[in-house]
Amino acid sequence: MMEIEIGSGWILHERCKVYLFVSLNRVAGCLVAEPIEKAFRVVSGSVTGSVHSAKKRGVTTRSTTLQFGNVIFQREVHRKVANVSDSEKMEGAIFCTSEPTAAAGGIRAIWVTPSNRRKGIATQLLEAMRKSFCPGLELERSQLAFSQPTSAGKALAASYTGTGSFLAY
């Protein structure tokens, strides 16, 4: 299922560690991690482009008055004017700094079954990986980097690391 949804042939190699989340004797989630030495910081505007562009959208207001006898109702209609920005055109694009940053753990792929999404499983997989990836060393969230994140992956990475400027490789 994981390979069907995110592609096959590139996920595993001999240096990978695989973390599984098992629920009711079924795999509900999978994280594939690999050791890395460097990654690049995501320019945060590339993650939250749609949020920023929403703030830039204009709003037009049209006011009408309705009168029933001596009662007057003021009605205002607010319409959002769509403004397609460059960041919206490149919604899936990630822009990174050109200077590498030290990193220790690469999240090559992370996947949760559709019926189990939004239940904290991905976060639990990330926590397990962070605490056990390097024997005797607990990695900081800032030492993790994400590979080829989808839009959902970008949201997860930003939420998990606490910043839109997470590491990617």
KEKE-3310 file (N, C-alpha, C; in steps of 0.2 Angstrom, whole numbers, plus 5000, padded with zeros to 4 digits):
npx = (5004:5010:5020:5011:5004:5015:5025:5036:5051:5061:5061:5068:5084:5100:5105:5094:5082:5068:5052:5038:5021:5009:4993:4980:4984:4988:4997:4998:5005:5020:5038:5052:5069:5085:5103:5110:5121:5120:5108:5096:5090:5073:5065:5054:5043:5040:5033:5021:5015:5001:4995:5000:4996:4983:4981:4984:4974:4961:4946:4930:4916:4899:4885:4868:4851:4837:4820:4806:4792:4793:4805:4822:4834:4851:4862:4876:4887:4901:4914:4927:4941:4950:4967:4980:4995:5013:5018:5006:5005:5016:5013:5017:5031:5047:5057:5074:5088:5104:5115:5122:5116:5120:5114:5106:5097:5088:5072:5066:5054:5037:5022:5005:4990:4976:4964:4968:4974:4977:4977:4988:4998:5009:5017:5020:5028:5038:5043:5048:5058:5066:5071:5077:5085:5099:5110:5111:5109:5098:5090:5087:5073:5076:5086:5082:5078:5068:5063:5059:5045:5027:5013:5005:5015:5024:5016:5016:5030:5032:5024:5028:5042:5040:5042:5042:5053:5060:5071:5076:5081)
npy = (4994:5006:5009:5009:5021:5031:5029:5017:5007:5016:5018:5010:5005:4997:5004:5009:5011:5004:5008:5002:5005:4996:4991:4982:4970:4974:4983:5000:5011:5017:5021:5026:5028:5035:5037:5053:5066:5080:5093:5104:5120:5123:5137:5146:5153:5145:5134:5139:5146:5147:5151:5164:5170:5170:5180:5191:5192:5202:5209:5212:5223:5224:5234:5233:5239:5234:5236:5235:5241:5250:5245:5243:5234:5232:5225:5217:5211:5201:5198:5187:5191:5182:5180:5174:5170:5169:5159:5151:5145:5137:5127:5114:5116:5117:5128:5129:5135:5138:5135:5121:5112:5104:5088:5073:5062:5056:5057:5046:5041:5043:5036:5033:5023:5027:5027:5029:5041:5057:5054:5055:5045:5046:5056:5048:5038:5046:5051:5038:5035:5046:5044:5032:5030:5033:5024:5026:5039:5053:5060:5078:5086:5096:5090:5081:5078:5079:5070:5074:5079:5078:5089:5086:5080:5091:5099:5091:5090:5103:5105:5095:5099:5111:5123:5132:5132:5119:5105:5099:5086)
npz = (5000:5004:4994:4983:4985:4987:4978:4971:4972:4976:4990:5000:5005:5009:5020:5027:5041:5047:5053:5061:5064:5072:5073:5080:5074:5062:5050:5052:5050:5043:5044:5036:5038:5036:5039:5038:5034:5031:5027:5020:5025:5024:5016:5024:5018:5007:5012:5018:5009:5003:5015:5017:5005:5006:5015:5007:4998:4991:4998:4993:4996:4996:4999:5004:5007:5015:5018:5028:5031:5045:5049:5046:5037:5036:5024:5021:5009:5008:4997:4992:4983:4972:4971:4962:4967:4965:4974:4976:4963:4963:4972:4977:4977:4985:4993:4997:5007:5001:5009:5017:5032:5047:5050:5056:5055:5042:5036:5025:5020:5025:5030:5033:5035:5026:5033:5046:5047:5054:5068:5076:5073:5064:5071:5082:5076:5072:5084:5090:5081:5082:5095:5095:5084:5083:5092:5110:5109:5109:5097:5092:5087:5078:5071:5062:5045:5031:5016:5000:5003:5002:5000:5012:5019:5021:5029:5040:5044:5047:5058:5067:5069:5073:5066:5051:5044:5042:5040:5024:5013)
capx = (5000:5014:5023:5006:5003:5020:5029:5040:5058:5066:5060:5072:5091:5103:5106:5088:5079:5061:5048:5031:5015:5005:4987:4975:4988:4989:5002:4994:5010:5027:5043:5059:5074:5092:5108:5112:5125:5118:5102:5095:5084:5067:5063:5047:5037:5038:5028:5015:5013:4994:4992:5002:4993:4976:4981:4985:4968:4957:4939:4925:4910:4893:4880:4861:4847:4831:4815:4800:4788:4798:4811:4827:4840:4857:4865:4883:4890:4909:4917:4934:4944:4955:4973:4984:5002:5018:5018:5001:5006:5021:5011:5021:5038:5050:5063:5079:5094:5110:5120:5120:5116:5121:5108:5108:5092:5084:5065:5065:5047:5033:5015:5000:4985:4971:4959:4971:4977:4975:4977:4995:5002:5015:5020:5023:5033:5044:5046:5051:5064:5071:5073:5081:5089:5106:5110:5113:5108:5091:5090:5083:5068:5079:5092:5079:5077:5063:5065:5053:5039:5021:5010:5004:5022:5027:5013:5018:5036:5032:5020:5032:5048:5038:5044:5041:5060:5062:5077:5075:5087)
capy = (5000:5012:5010:5012:5028:5036:5027:5011:5007:5021:5019:5006:5003:4993:5008:5011:5008:5004:5008:5001:5006:4990:4991:4976:4965:4977:4989:5006:5017:5015:5027:5023:5032:5034:5041:5058:5071:5087:5094:5111:5123:5126:5144:5145:5155:5140:5129:5142:5150:5148:5155:5171:5173:5171:5187:5196:5192:5207:5208:5218:5224:5227:5235:5234:5240:5231:5240:5232:5245:5255:5241:5244:5230:5233:5219:5218:5205:5201:5193:5187:5191:5177:5183:5169:5172:5164:5153:5146:5142:5132:5125:5109:5117:5118:5132:5129:5139:5135:5133:5115:5112:5097:5084:5066:5057:5057:5053:5045:5041:5041:5034:5031:5021:5033:5026:5030:5048:5062:5051:5055:5039:5049:5059:5043:5035:5051:5050:5032:5036:5051:5042:5026:5030:5033:5020:5030:5046:5055:5066:5083:5087:5100:5086:5077:5081:5076:5069:5074:5079:5080:5095:5084:5079:5098:5101:5086:5092:5110:5104:5091:5102:5118:5128:5131:5131:5113:5103:5094:5083)
capz = (5000:5004:4988:4978:4987:4987:4973:4972:4969:4979:4997:5004:5003:5014:5027:5030:5046:5046:5060:5059:5069:5071:5077:5078:5070:5055:5049:5051:5048:5042:5043:5033:5040:5034:5041:5034:5037:5030:5024:5019:5028:5019:5016:5027:5014:5002:5015:5020:5003:5003:5020:5015:4999:5008:5018:5002:4994:4992:4999:4990:5000:4993:5004:5002:5012:5015:5022:5029:5035:5049:5050:5040:5038:5032:5022:5018:5006:5007:4992:4992:4976:4971:4968:4962:4968:4963:4978:4974:4957:4964:4979:4979:4977:4991:4991:5002:5007:4998:5014:5021:5039:5050:5051:5058:5053:5036:5035:5018:5019:5031:5028:5037:5031:5025:5039:5052:5047:5059:5074:5079:5072:5061:5076:5086:5072:5072:5091:5090:5077:5085:5102:5095:5078:5085:5099:5115:5108:5107:5092:5093:5081:5073:5068:5057:5039:5027:5009:4995:5006:4999:5004:5018:5022:5023:5035:5046:5046:5050:5064:5071:5071:5076:5062:5043:5041:5044:5036:5019:5009)
cpx = (5004:5017:5017:5005:5009:5026:5034:5047:5063:5066:5066:5079:5094:5105:5100:5086:5072:5057:5041:5026:5010:4999:4982:4978:4989:4994:4998:4998:5017:5032:5049:5064:5081:5097:5110:5117:5124:5111:5102:5089:5079:5066:5056:5042:5035:5033:5022:5013:5006:4991:4994:4998:4985:4975:4981:4978:4964:4950:4935:4919:4905:4888:4873:4857:4840:4826:4809:4796:4793:4804:4816:4833:4845:4861:4871:4885:4897:4911:4924:4936:4950:4961:4978:4991:5006:5018:5012:5002:5011:5019:5015:5028:5040:5056:5068:5085:5099:5115:5118:5120:5117:5114:5110:5103:5088:5077:5064:5058:5043:5026:5011:4994:4979:4966:4962:4975:4974:4974:4983:5000:5009:5019:5024:5028:5039:5047:5050:5058:5069:5074:5078:5085:5096:5107:5114:5113:5101:5092:5086:5078:5072:5085:5089:5077:5072:5064:5059:5046:5033:5019:5008:5010:5025:5023:5015:5025:5036:5029:5025:5038:5046:5040:5043:5048:5063:5068:5074:5081:5085)
cpy = (5006:5014:5012:5019:5033:5034:5021:5011:5011:5021:5016:5005:5000:4997:5010:5007:5009:5004:5007:5002:5001:4991:4986:4972:4968:4983:4995:5012:5014:5022:5023:5029:5030:5039:5046:5062:5078:5087:5102:5114:5125:5133:5144:5148:5150:5135:5132:5147:5152:5152:5162:5174:5174:5178:5192:5197:5198:5205:5214:5217:5227:5228:5236:5235:5237:5234:5236:5236:5250:5251:5241:5239:5232:5227:5220:5211:5206:5196:5193:5187:5187:5181:5177:5171:5167:5158:5149:5142:5136:5129:5119:5110:5119:5122:5131:5133:5135:5132:5126:5116:5105:5094:5076:5061:5060:5053:5052:5044:5040:5041:5031:5029:5026:5033:5028:5037:5052:5059:5051:5049:5042:5052:5053:5039:5040:5051:5044:5032:5040:5048:5035:5025:5029:5030:5025:5037:5048:5061:5072:5083:5091:5096:5081:5081:5076:5076:5070:5075:5081:5086:5092:5083:5086:5100:5097:5089:5099:5109:5101:5095:5109:5124:5127:5130:5125:5111:5098:5092:5080)
cpz = (5000:4998:4983:4979:4985:4982:4975:4969:4972:4986:5001:5001:5009:5021:5030:5036:5045:5052:5057:5065:5068:5076:5075:5073:5063:5055:5048:5049:5047:5041:5041:5034:5038:5037:5036:5038:5037:5026:5023:5022:5023:5021:5018:5022:5009:5005:5016:5015:5003:5009:5019:5010:5001:5011:5013:4998:4996:4994:4997:4995:4996:4999:5001:5008:5011:5020:5022:5034:5038:5050:5044:5042:5033:5031:5019:5015:5005:5002:4992:4985:4976:4968:4968:4962:4965:4967:4978:4968:4958:4971:4981:4979:4984:4989:4998:5002:5004:5002:5017:5028:5041:5051:5053:5056:5047:5036:5028:5016:5025:5028:5033:5033:5031:5031:5046:5053:5052:5066:5078:5078:5069:5066:5081:5083:5072:5079:5092:5087:5080:5092:5101:5088:5079:5092:5104:5114:5106:5103:5094:5087:5076:5069:5063:5051:5035:5020:5005:4998:5002:5002:5011:5022:5025:5029:5041:5048:5049:5057:5069:5074:5074:5072:5054:5040:5043:5039:5030:5016:5003)
residu = (MET:MET:GLU:ILE:GLU:ILE:GLY:SER:GLY:TRP:ILE:LEU:HIS:GLU:ARG:CYS:LYS:VAL:TYR:LEU:PHE:VAL:SER:LEU:ASN:ARG:VAL:ALA:GLY:CYS:LEU:VAL:ALA:GLU:PRO:ILE:GLU:LYS:ALA:PHE:ARG:VAL:VAL:SER:GLY:SER:VAL:THR:GLY:SER:VAL:HIS:SER:ALA:LYS:LYS:ARG:GLY:VAL:THR:THR:ARG:SER:THR:THR:LEU:GLN:PHE:GLY:ASN:VAL:ILE:PHE:GLN:ARG:GLU:VAL:HIS:ARG:LYS:VAL:ALA:ASN:VAL:SER:ASP:SER:GLU:LYS:MET:GLU:GLY:ALA:ILE:PHE:CYS:THR:SER:GLU:PRO:THR:ALA:ALA:ALA:GLY:GLY:ILE:ARG:ALA:ILE:TRP:VAL:THR:PRO:SER:ASN:ARG:ARG:LYS:GLY:ILE:ALA:THR:GLN:LEU:LEU:GLU:ALA:MET:ARG:LYS:SER:PHE:CYS:PRO:GLY:LEU:GLU:LEU:GLU:ARG:SER:GLN:LEU:ALA:PHE:SER:GLN:PRO:THR:SER:ALA:GLY:LYS:ALA:LEU:ALA:ALA:SER:TYR:THR:GLY:THR:GLY:SER:PHE:LEU:ALA:TYR)
# end
